[in-house]
C-alpha cells in the first residue's frame, strides 16, 4: 500500500476516534450537569470524585475534574503509551470544557412527582446509562475518560495479578462509600451504588472485546 495513503487512512481513523471521544465527553457532561449535580449521586469515577471534592471545597466540578485529571494525564502518557496518552489528553480537556458549555438543567426537579426515592432511582439509572456509554465509547476508540479507568490501568501495569475490572470496581466502590459519608444520606449512597452497577453493565455491553493498551 502507498505510504501516503496509509498515512491518510491513519489520520482519518484518528479523527474518527476523536469524534466519538467528543461524543463521550458530551454524554458525561450531560450526566453531571443534568442529573448528578442536583441529586448528589456520586457513582464512582473521576466524575464522582470531582463531585465529592467540589462539595467539600466549593470549587466547581469542571475545575476539580481538571485538577484531578492532569496528573493522571502525565502518568498515562509516560506509562501507558503515546497513542493512549494523546487520546486521553483530548478527553481530559473535552470533559471539563463540555461541562462548562452544556447548560445546567435540574432534570431531577422536573421529575419531583416521583418523590425523593423515585427521583433518585430515575437519576441513578439514567445517569448510569449516560456515564456507562461515555466510558464505553472511550474504551472502544482506544482512549479513556481520564478517570478511575486510567487509575485502574496504571495499577494493573505494575500489579499484573489484579484484573483491571476488579480494580475499577473497587475504586468506584470507595467513591460511592465516601459519597454516603459526605452527604450523610444512606439513600444517596445506595442509589449511587445502583448507578455504579448500571455504569459497569453498560460499559460491558458497549465493549465487545477486552480492553488492551498497546505501547506507542
C-alpha positions in Angstrom: 0.0 0.0 0.0 1.2 3.5 -0.8 2.7 5.1 2.3 0.9 8.4 1.8 -2.5 6.6 1.5 -1.7 4.6 4.6 -0.8 7.8 6.5 -4.1 9.4 5.3 -6.1 6.4 6.5 -4.4 6.5 9.8 -5.2 10.2 10.1 -8.8 9.6 9.1 -9.1 6.8 11.7 -7.6 9.1 14.4 -10.1 11.9 13.6 -12.9 9.4 13.6 -11.9 8.3 17.1 -11.7 11.9 18.2 -15.3 12.5 17.0 -16.5 9.6 19.1 -14.4 10.7 22.1 -16.1 14.1 21.8 -19.5 12.4 22.0 -18.3 10.6 25.0 -17.4 13.9 26.7 -20.8 15.3 25.9 -22.6 12.3 27.4 -20.5 12.6 30.6 -21.2 16.3 30.9 -24.9 15.8 30.4 -24.9 13.2 33.2 -23.2 15.7 35.6 -24.9 18.9 34.6 -28.4 17.5 34.4 -28.5 14.7 37.0 -25.6 14.1 39.4 -25.1 17.8 40.3 -28.6 18.1 41.5 -29.2 14.7 43.1 -25.9 14.4 45.0 -25.3 11.0 43.4 -21.6 10.2 43.0 -21.4 6.9 41.1 -17.6 6.4 41.1 -15.1 7.6 38.7 -13.4 11.0 38.4 -16.8 12.4 38.0 -17.8 11.1 41.4 -14.5 12.2 43.0 -14.9 15.7 41.5 -18.5 16.0 42.8 -17.4 14.9 46.3 -14.4 17.3 46.4 -16.5 20.1 44.9 -18.9 19.7 47.7 -16.1 19.9 50.3 -14.1 22.7 48.7 -16.8 24.7 46.9 -14.6 24.5 43.8 -16.6 23.9 40.6 -17.0 20.4 39.4 -15.4 21.2 36.0 -12.3 22.8 37.7 -12.0 19.9 40.1 -12.2 17.4 37.3 -9.3 19.1 35.5 -7.2 19.2 38.7 -7.6 15.5 39.2 -7.1 14.6 35.6 -3.9 16.5 34.8 -1.6 14.2 37.0 -3.4 11.1 35.5 -2.7 12.5 32.0 1.0 12.8 32.6 1.3 9.3 34.1 -0.8 7.7 31.4 1.2 9.4 28.6 4.5 8.2 30.2 3.5 4.7 31.2 0.6 3.5 29.0 2.0 4.8 25.7 1.8 7.8 23.4 -1.3 6.9 21.4 -3.3 6.2 24.5 -2.0 9.3 26.2 -2.8 11.6 23.3 -6.4 10.4 23.2 -6.7 10.6 26.9 -5.5 14.2 27.0 -8.1 15.0 24.4 -10.9 13.6 26.6 -9.4 15.2 29.7 -9.6 18.6 28.0 -13.0 18.0 26.5 -14.8 16.8 29.7 -14.5 20.0 31.7 -15.0 22.0 28.5 -18.3 20.3 27.8 -19.3 20.6 31.5 -18.7 24.4 31.2 -20.5 24.7 27.8 -23.5 22.5 28.4 -26.1 24.4 30.5 -27.0 23.1 34.0 -30.6 21.8 34.0 -32.2 20.4 37.1 -33.7 17.3 35.3 -34.2 15.8 38.8 -36.5 18.7 39.7 -38.7 18.1 36.7 -39.5 14.6 38.0 -40.3 15.7 41.5 -43.7 14.0 41.1 -41.9 10.7 41.5 -40.9 11.6 45.1 -37.4 11.7 46.5 -36.8 7.9 46.2 -38.3 7.7 42.8 -36.3 10.7 41.6 -33.1 9.2 42.9 -33.8 5.9 41.3 -34.6 7.6 37.9 -31.4 9.7 38.3 -29.3 6.7 39.1 -30.5 4.7 36.1 -30.4 7.5 33.5 -27.1 8.9 34.8 -25.6 5.4 34.9 -26.6 4.8 31.3 -25.1 8.1 30.2 -21.8 7.6 32.0 -21.5 4.0 31.0 -22.0 4.9 27.4 -19.4 7.7 27.7 -16.8 5.3 29.2 -17.7 2.5 26.8 -17.3 4.8 23.8 -13.9 6.0 25.0 -12.6 2.4 25.5 -13.9 1.3 22.2 -11.9 4.0 20.5 -8.7 3.3 22.3 -9.0 6.1 24.8 -10.1 6.6 28.4 -12.1 9.2 30.2 -9.2 10.2 32.3 -10.9 8.8 35.4 -10.7 5.7 37.5 -10.3 3.7 34.3 -6.9 5.3 33.9 -6.0 4.7 37.6 -7.1 1.0 37.2 -4.9 0.6 34.1 -1.9 2.3 35.9 -2.3 0.0 38.9 -2.6 -3.1 36.6 0.5 -2.0 34.8 2.6 -2.6 37.9 0.4 -5.2 39.6 -0.5 -7.6 36.8 -2.2 -10.1 39.1 -5.1 -7.7 39.7 -7.6 -7.5 36.9 -8.5 -4.1 35.5 -12.2 -4.6 36.0 -11.7 -5.7 39.7 -9.5 -2.6 40.4 -12.1 -0.3 38.7 -15.0 -1.7 40.7 -13.0 -1.4 43.9 -12.0 2.2 43.2 -15.5 3.3 42.2 -16.9 1.5 45.3 -14.7 3.6 47.5 -16.0 6.7 45.9 -19.6 5.6 46.4 -18.9 4.9 50.1 -17.3 8.3 50.5 -20.4 9.9 48.9 -22.5 8.4 51.6 -20.3 9.9 54.3 -20.2 13.3 52.6 -23.9 13.5 52.1 -24.8 11.7 55.3 -27.7 10.2 53.4 -28.0 6.5 53.2 -30.3 6.7 50.2 -27.7 8.7 48.2 -25.1 6.1 48.9 -27.5 3.2 48.0 -28.6 4.8 44.7 -25.0 5.8 43.9 -24.2 2.1 44.1 -27.2 1.3 41.8 -25.8 3.9 39.4 -22.4 2.3 39.6 -23.8 -1.1 38.8 -25.7 0.3 35.8 -22.4 2.0 34.6 -20.5 -1.2 34.8 -23.2 -3.1 32.9 -23.4 -0.5 30.2 -19.6 -0.5 29.8 -19.7 -4.3 29.4 -22.5 -4.0 26.8 -20.6 -1.3 24.9 -17.3 -3.0 24.8 -17.2 -6.2 22.7 -13.6 -7.1 23.4 -11.1 -7.0 26.3 -9.5 -3.6 26.8 -5.9 -3.6 25.9 -3.5 -0.7 25.8 -0.6 -1.0 23.3 2.6 0.9 23.8 3.1 3.5 21.1 
